């Protein structure tokens, strides 16, 4: 596989992915969603390693289901029970699995910049399953796929993303991809959670309620001790999607959340499965989207 082909088959982020490539992945995801058979062995004989150096439940299982539905052989790697705990570097671990004959790697990392460096040294396609505070491309793709299924046309929509923008890889990937598709993205965040490096308008919570899509980000409660959030109650009062606030959403608007959810913090419990909520359909849509991304890497 040439370097150019390898780069085209890897999915490291959406910032540098073209509008045409994004649409191609979404279209292929729609194809896979429409298939009546649960398993289509198009990747029979291919080995995919899920390399999670950071904890994950939804993303890891979603990738595994997608891989198995395509007929691939799946190897699951967890840093907590690996030689990484003994001091082995991430590069050495990935290089070892490559040497054993994997055909592609799905990788989730906490340190920023490591994935981009790895991609220059590893000779199999890599798929970003969450890269520090940098990008989470498949999450954004499934978010966009969910929006497209609901609205049909994306161009002209307004999406409000609410929460800790500063530390959100989901916000970054969504911003860069949605802007290419003609969507107006606006952020709403407490002053100490603003990301100055991202080119998007910041609006009030009242303005955010006027959007076609309101996407609530998970509040990282572990940041309390660092002074990022005074309390869960204070955050809910000022930036949470409460039942009262949800009553002001337009009838056509939808509620989204990348999960995991802190119920009654960023979103009230009653709204998680509200008729306007697409939170669980987002998770469902993750499988065909990741099938499309894995197929793109290996076929």
C-alpha positions, 0 to 999 in steps of 0.5 A, a space after each residue: 500500500 502506497 503512502 498516498 493510499 494509506 493516508 486516504 484510507 486512514 481516518 485521523 480527523 475531519 479537519 482535513 477531510 473534503 466535503 465529498 469524502 464526508 458525504 461519501 462516508 455518510 452515503 455508504 453508512 446509509 447503504 449499510 443501515 439498509 442491509 437486511 442481513 446482520 452480517 455481510 462478510 466483506 472483510 472476511 480474513 481481515 484482522 482489525 485491532 481495537 487499541 484503546 489507550 483511554 477508557 471507552 464503552 460506547 465507542 469501543 463496542 460500536 466499533 466491535 459490532 461494526 467490525 463483526 458485522 463486516 465479517 472481520 476478525 477482531 482483536 481487542 486491546 486494553 491498556 489497563 491489562 497490557 504491557 503499557 502498564 509496564 512502561 511499554 510505549 504506545 508506539 511499541 504496542 501499535 508496532 507490535 500489533 502491526 508486526 503480528 499482521 493486523 490489517 487496520 487499527 482503531 485507536 483511542 488516545 489521551 495524549 494530543 499529537 501522538 496519533 498524527 505521529 504514529 500515522 507516519 510510522 505505521 504501515 496499516 490504516 489507522 482510524 481515530 476513535 478519540 484523540 485527546 482534546 483534538 478530534 473524534 471523527 466517527 462521533 461527528 460523522 454519526 452526529 451528522 448522519 443523524 441530522 441528515 436522516 432527520 432533516 434531509 438537507 443539511 445546508 442552512 441548518 443552525 447547530 448549537 453546541 453547548 458545554 465544555 468546548 475547550 476540552 471537547 474533541 466532539 465539538 471540534 470534529 463537528 465544527 470542521 465537518 458541519 461548516 464544510 456542509 453549509 451548516 452554521 455552528 454556534 457555541 455556548 459555554 461558560 467563560 472558562 470553557 471557551 476555545 479561543 482557537 476555534 472559529 465559531 460564534 459564541 451565543 447565550 443559552 437563550 440563543 442556543 434554544 433557537 437552533 435547529 439542533 441543540 447538542 449538549 456536551 458531557 460535563 466532565 465532573 472530574 474537573 470540579 476540583 480544578 475549579 472549572 465547574 462550581 457545582 453540578 447544580 450551578 452548571 445545570 442552572 446556567 447551561 443545562 437543558 432543563 425541561 423548562 428550557 426545552 419547552 422553548 425549542 422549535 417543534 422541528 428542533 432535535 436534541 443531541 448528546 454524544 454520551 455518556 450522559 450526566 442526567 440532571 446536569 447537562 440535560 434533565 432526565 425526562 429529556 433523554 428519551 423525549 420525542 425530540 431527542 435523538 440521543 439513542 438513535 445517535 448511538 444506533 447510527 454509530 454502527 453503520 457509520 463505523 462500518 462505512 469507515 472500516 470498509 473504506 480503510 480495508 476494501 
